[in-house]
Amino acid sequence: MKIERPRKYRTASLRITFSLLAFWLLISLGCGVVFRTWLDDNFPTVGHAPFGFWMAQQGAIIGFVLILITYAALMNRLDKKYGYSEQA
């Protein structure tokens, strides 16, 4: 029983990490390279730049910051659930 709880925590932690890494891949490679022309054709321009270019430059940075905030919130919730929280 003692080993069961850390394994569940680690499994949930890896699930969160790999999910956010997949989202990071979608933002960085998908929006910046693979889908850039489709984004340029199907979305409005941002300022004077096509949307695909904007996503490759500014949107990716915003996405990365959102990923960091999401990771911190999800891991804090997971820590509290399994009793690893630093708060008393």
Steps between C-alpha positions, in 0.01 A plus 500: 500500500786739571641461148158539334455867591836629362444303178160661448651841568782438255262369234277806535805727496630342179156525340491874571855550377456308174166668428655844535802394293263393222329839518843669488586299188172603338566867571867513408521264204138492391407867504847630423599270214254235384171695502643846435363542147158366604492746791600783266216414261223433752556748783508881501826691520630624834619853448678489166623142534329184374358284779735205435804726535353657813440155655856396421637810670271636772229237534750229584641707785152563639425127464816406689412733788150351515652150506720598796206643693289192424781267607544681831126495574453134407804383694397699809158333485664159456738562790209590729306192390785260583630679809821643355400863543748736664221693668419399856 
